[in-house]
Amino acid sequence: MKKKNDETVIIRSQIDFAKAYDIISRGESGIHVRMDLYLSELHPMDILIITQFAIWLQSTGGEITLSVEEHIRTYVEDIGLSEFCNSNVHSPATIDSISSQTAMPIRRVDRETMYAYVDATEAYMKNICLGKDLQMLNHCLSELINNVYDHSNSKIDAYVFCEYYPLFNIIRVAVSDLGIGIPNSVKNYLKRENKIELGEKECVKWALEENRTVKSSPHNMGKGLDNLNSFARANDTVWKIVTNGILMKGEPSKNSYYDNPIVGFQGTIVELDIRVDNLHEHKLVDDDWEWAN
């Protein structure tokens, strides 16, 4: 028999994740959710949405049960989704190994562990991107995680997940938080500075411009999203930002802005595709040099 605090969330498309954010926005505790997934595949963004929802539920005394088709069940087991969610409710806990050979383990990253994670991500990708220069990826990933702690006021830590798609020779990276979102962060800044108020779409555009920042500090000088934008265009790839009521899709030629199809979305998720073939070759240091006297 279904109890009063039991709910069923049916996910047939990404739009249906709005039902999960509705539960979060209600702020009730002890909710037991059965999530029926009817998606043909899960991408890093989907994984992080499910991860955030599951950990939020458990942190408020609730729980989640996933009902999935067999191929999805195998996938979520291979990436260690259940193990990660169960072990990261109260504090960051790293899963050292997973069955998947094409994905890095999901990570809950705080300030103390973020640089170790970035280094681990670079090391992982070097095994795939043999001979490729990953310095810009390192910078962009560091800035994205920093943004969570500098601007988001997130209720949870930053979550990161990346996966390699061998058929397309693409690595997809996603970083998420459950904070106030880019539009709200920019609006709060403009209000403090007595500057003109902007709509949500204009706030995201503002944040993507070079040297735009709502918090000037040594490790963040307003180049995070601009660097990511420049990297995506140089790599001839696509990326997206989902934040509050806005969905930004970045392509090599332009950035397009839409209403977020996930109604009631909270926080920010940035997802980036990296075309391995388009990365620069790593330049080795010339061995023919002498030690300075």
C-alpha positions as CSV (number, residue, x, y, z in Angstrom):
1,M,0.0,0.0,0.0
2,K,1.3,3.4,-0.9
3,K,2.0,5.6,2.1
4,K,1.4,9.3,2.4
5,N,5.0,10.2,1.9
6,D,5.5,7.9,-1.1
7,E,5.7,9.4,-4.5
8,T,6.3,8.1,-8.0
9,V,8.2,10.1,-10.5
10,I,8.1,8.9,-14.2
11,I,10.9,10.1,-16.4
12,R,10.2,9.7,-20.2
13,S,12.3,12.7,-21.3
14,Q,14.6,15.2,-19.7
15,I,11.7,17.6,-19.3
16,D,10.2,15.2,-16.7
17,F,13.0,15.9,-14.2
18,A,10.9,19.0,-13.3
19,K,9.0,16.6,-11.0
20,A,12.2,16.0,-9.0
21,Y,12.9,19.7,-8.6
22,D,9.3,20.2,-7.5
23,I,9.9,17.8,-4.7
24,I,13.1,19.6,-3.7
25,S,11.4,23.0,-3.8
26,R,8.7,21.8,-1.4
27,G,11.4,21.1,1.2
28,E,9.6,18.2,2.8
29,S,11.5,15.5,4.7
30,G,11.1,11.8,4.7
31,I,9.9,11.5,1.1
32,H,10.2,8.1,-0.4
33,V,10.4,8.3,-4.2
34,R,10.2,5.6,-6.8
35,M,11.7,7.0,-10.0
36,D,10.7,5.1,-13.2
37,L,13.3,5.9,-15.9
38,Y,12.1,5.3,-19.5
39,L,15.0,7.1,-21.1
40,S,16.8,5.2,-23.9
41,E,20.2,6.4,-22.6
42,L,21.6,8.6,-19.8
43,H,24.1,11.4,-20.4
44,P,26.4,13.0,-17.7
45,M,23.8,15.8,-17.2
46,D,21.1,13.2,-16.5
47,I,23.4,11.3,-14.1
48,L,24.1,14.5,-12.1
49,I,20.5,15.4,-11.9
50,I,19.6,12.0,-10.5
51,T,22.6,12.1,-8.2
52,Q,21.7,15.5,-6.7
53,F,18.1,14.4,-6.2
54,A,19.0,11.1,-4.6
55,I,21.5,12.7,-2.2
56,W,19.2,15.5,-1.3
57,L,16.4,13.0,-0.6
58,Q,18.6,10.9,1.7
59,S,19.9,14.0,3.5
60,T,16.3,14.9,4.4
61,G,15.5,11.4,5.7
62,G,14.0,10.2,2.5
63,E,15.1,7.6,0.0
64,I,14.9,6.8,-3.7
65,T,14.3,3.6,-5.7
66,L,15.2,3.5,-9.4
67,S,13.1,1.4,-11.7
68,V,14.9,1.1,-15.0
69,E,15.2,-1.1,-18.1
70,E,17.9,-3.7,-18.2
71,H,20.4,-1.8,-20.3
72,I,20.1,1.2,-18.1
73,R,20.4,-0.9,-15.0
74,T,23.7,-2.4,-16.3
75,Y,24.9,1.1,-17.0
76,V,24.1,2.7,-13.6
77,E,25.7,-0.3,-11.9
78,D,28.9,0.0,-14.1
79,I,29.3,3.7,-13.1
80,G,28.6,3.0,-9.4
81,L,25.7,5.4,-9.1
82,S,24.0,3.7,-6.2
83,E,27.2,3.2,-4.3
84,F,28.1,6.9,-4.8
85,C,24.8,8.2,-3.7
86,N,24.7,6.1,-0.6
87,S,28.2,7.0,0.5
88,N,28.0,10.7,-0.2
89,V,25.0,11.8,1.8
90,H,26.8,13.6,4.7
91,S,30.4,14.2,3.4
92,P,32.5,13.6,0.3
93,A,33.5,10.0,-0.3
94,T,35.5,8.8,-3.3
95,I,34.7,5.7,-5.2
96,D,38.1,4.3,-6.2
97,S,37.0,2.0,-9.0
98,I,34.0,1.3,-11.1
99,S,33.2,-1.4,-13.7
100,S,32.8,1.1,-16.6
101,Q,35.9,1.5,-18.8
102,T,34.7,4.7,-20.4
103,A,33.7,6.8,-17.5
104,M,35.4,8.4,-14.5
105,P,33.7,7.8,-11.1
106,I,31.2,10.5,-10.1
107,R,32.8,12.8,-7.6
108,R,31.5,15.1,-4.9
109,V,34.1,17.8,-4.9
110,D,34.8,20.4,-2.2
111,R,37.6,23.0,-2.1
112,E,40.0,20.6,-0.4
113,T,39.5,17.9,-3.0
114,M,38.9,19.8,-6.2
115,Y,42.5,20.1,-7.4
116,A,43.1,16.4,-6.8
117,Y,40.0,15.7,-8.8
118,V,41.1,17.9,-11.7
119,D,44.5,16.2,-11.8
120,A,42.8,12.8,-11.7
121,T,40.5,13.9,-14.6
122,E,43.5,15.0,-16.6
123,A,45.3,11.8,-15.9
124,Y,42.2,9.8,-17.0
125,M,41.9,11.7,-20.2
126,K,45.5,11.4,-21.0
127,N,45.0,7.7,-21.3
128,I,42.4,8.4,-24.0
129,C,43.9,11.6,-25.6
130,L,47.4,10.2,-26.1
131,G,49.8,13.0,-27.0
132,K,47.1,15.7,-26.6
133,D,47.5,19.0,-24.7
134,L,44.9,19.1,-21.9
135,Q,46.1,22.3,-20.1
136,M,43.0,24.4,-21.2
137,L,40.7,21.6,-20.0
138,N,42.4,21.7,-16.7
139,H,41.9,25.4,-16.4
140,C,38.2,25.3,-17.5
141,L,37.3,22.5,-15.1
142,S,39.0,24.3,-12.2
143,E,37.1,27.5,-13.0
144,L,33.8,25.6,-13.2
145,I,34.3,24.0,-9.8
146,N,35.5,27.2,-8.3
147,N,32.4,28.9,-9.6
148,V,30.2,26.6,-7.5
149,Y,31.9,27.7,-4.3
150,D,32.4,31.4,-5.3
151,H,28.9,32.1,-6.7
152,S,26.3,29.4,-6.4
153,N,25.5,29.3,-2.6
154,S,24.8,25.7,-3.3
155,K,23.0,23.5,-0.7
156,I,25.4,20.7,-1.7
157,D,28.9,20.4,-3.0
158,A,29.9,20.4,-6.7
159,Y,29.3,17.2,-8.5
160,V,31.4,16.2,-11.5
161,F,31.0,13.3,-14.0
162,C,32.7,12.6,-17.3
163,E,32.4,9.9,-19.9
164,Y,34.2,9.0,-23.1
165,Y,32.1,8.1,-26.2
166,P,34.4,6.0,-28.4
167,L,32.0,6.0,-31.4
168,F,32.3,9.8,-31.7
169,N,35.8,10.1,-30.0
170,I,34.3,12.6,-27.7
171,I,34.6,13.1,-23.9
172,R,31.6,14.7,-22.2
173,V,32.2,16.5,-18.9
174,A,29.5,17.8,-16.6
175,V,29.7,19.9,-13.4
176,S,26.6,20.7,-11.3
177,D,25.4,22.4,-8.2
178,L,22.1,23.0,-6.4
179,G,22.6,26.7,-5.8
180,I,20.9,30.0,-6.8
181,G,21.8,29.8,-10.5
182,I,23.8,32.1,-12.7
183,P,20.9,34.6,-13.4
184,N,20.2,35.1,-9.7
185,S,23.9,35.4,-8.9
186,V,24.3,38.1,-11.6
187,K,21.1,39.9,-10.5
188,N,22.3,40.0,-6.9
189,Y,25.7,41.5,-8.0
190,L,24.0,44.1,-10.3
191,K,21.7,45.1,-7.4
192,R,24.7,45.5,-5.0
193,E,26.5,47.6,-7.6
194,N,23.4,49.7,-8.3
195,K,23.5,48.7,-12.0
196,I,20.7,48.2,-14.4
197,E,18.6,45.0,-13.8
198,L,18.8,42.3,-16.5
199,G,16.5,39.5,-17.4
200,E,17.6,35.9,-17.0
201,K,18.8,35.4,-20.6
202,E,20.7,38.7,-20.5
203,C,22.3,37.6,-17.1
204,V,23.7,34.5,-18.7
205,K,25.0,36.5,-21.7
206,W,26.6,38.9,-19.2
207,A,28.3,36.1,-17.4
208,L,29.8,34.7,-20.6
209,E,31.5,38.0,-21.6
210,E,35.2,38.2,-20.9
211,N,36.3,39.5,-17.5
212,R,32.8,39.4,-16.1
213,T,32.7,38.3,-12.5
214,V,30.5,38.9,-9.5
215,K,33.4,38.2,-7.1
216,S,37.0,39.3,-7.7
217,S,39.4,37.0,-6.0
218,P,42.9,35.8,-6.9
219,H,41.7,32.4,-8.2
220,N,38.8,33.7,-10.1
221,M,39.2,36.8,-12.3
222,G,36.1,36.4,-14.4
223,K,37.5,34.2,-17.1
224,G,35.9,30.9,-16.2
225,L,32.9,30.8,-18.5
226,D,34.7,32.9,-21.2
227,N,37.6,30.4,-21.2
228,L,35.1,27.6,-21.6
229,N,33.4,29.4,-24.4
230,S,36.7,30.1,-26.2
231,F,37.8,26.5,-25.6
232,A,34.6,25.1,-27.1
233,R,34.9,27.2,-30.2
234,A,38.6,26.4,-30.7
235,N,37.8,22.7,-30.3
236,D,34.8,23.0,-32.8
237,T,32.5,21.4,-30.2
238,V,29.3,22.1,-28.4
239,W,28.4,22.8,-24.8
240,K,25.5,23.9,-22.8
241,I,24.5,25.7,-19.6
242,V,21.3,24.8,-17.8
243,T,20.6,27.3,-15.0
244,N,17.3,28.6,-13.5
245,G,14.9,29.2,-16.4
246,I,17.5,29.4,-19.1
247,L,19.1,26.8,-21.4
248,M,22.2,28.0,-23.3
249,K,23.5,25.9,-26.2
250,G,26.9,26.8,-27.4
251,E,28.1,25.9,-30.9
252,P,31.3,26.9,-32.7
253,S,29.5,29.7,-34.6
254,K,27.2,31.1,-31.9
255,N,25.5,30.7,-28.6
256,S,21.7,30.2,-28.6
257,Y,19.4,30.9,-25.6
258,Y,16.1,29.1,-24.8
259,D,13.6,28.7,-22.1
260,N,14.7,25.9,-19.8
261,P,12.5,22.9,-20.7
262,I,13.0,21.6,-17.1
263,V,10.5,23.8,-15.3
264,G,11.5,24.7,-11.7
265,F,15.1,23.8,-12.3
266,Q,17.4,24.7,-9.5
267,G,21.1,25.4,-9.6
268,T,23.4,25.1,-12.6
269,I,24.7,22.3,-14.8
270,V,27.4,22.9,-17.4
271,E,28.0,20.1,-19.9
272,L,30.9,20.2,-22.4
273,D,31.8,17.9,-25.3
274,I,35.5,17.6,-26.1
275,R,36.5,16.4,-29.5
276,V,39.7,14.5,-29.0
277,D,40.8,14.7,-32.6
278,N,40.7,18.5,-32.4
279,L,42.9,18.9,-29.3
280,H,46.4,20.4,-29.9
281,E,49.3,18.0,-29.7
282,H,51.2,18.1,-26.4
283,K,54.6,19.8,-26.9
284,L,57.4,17.9,-25.1
285,V,60.2,19.9,-23.4
286,D,63.4,19.8,-25.5
287,D,66.0,17.6,-23.7
288,D,68.9,19.6,-25.4
289,W,69.3,22.3,-22.8
290,E,71.8,22.9,-20.0
291,W,71.3,23.5,-16.3
292,A,71.9,27.1,-15.3
293,N,75.1,27.6,-13.4
